[in-house]
Amino acid sequence: MTRVSRPGRPHPVRLVVRDDLRRNRLTVFFRLILVLPHLVWITLFGVAAFTLAFVMWLAVLFERRAPAALHGFLASFTRYAVHLTAYVGLAANPYPGFTGAGPYPVDVEIDPPAPQGRWGAGFRLVLAVPAFLVASTLGGSVARVRIKTRLSCWRLSSEICA
């Protein structure tokens, strides 16, 4: 048995799965069409969340605590992203709401903001830059490989690529 958190203190972010594993064939078949409005919304929601995450970093840097309103907004974005990912990945059946609120079969529990040190908060941005660079590099290279593979299969018209 592996422990993820310390025995006395639970982790501040927890993934909770309560699902009956039943799927409706019709919604599974049309799921990618049904999710199109959510893809537009998560893009807009993500831009706002990314901007407010930087604002919250500045607030933590100066006040040593995340403002409750910003924390709530970013927590709802995280919950919404988990709901949408679970729906698209067939891990949950009900159609997700657009706010990240309410119960859902795959959910995230996030504790309220806690006091943080200024040095730790300041150094976090320095640690995030290499992670963002690696993620964008890998994401871009995967997309390029997929496009090149699809184009070469289309040109060759071979049965191997089907």
Order of alpha helices (4+ residues) and beta strands (2+ residues): beta-alpha-alpha-alpha-alpha-beta-alpha
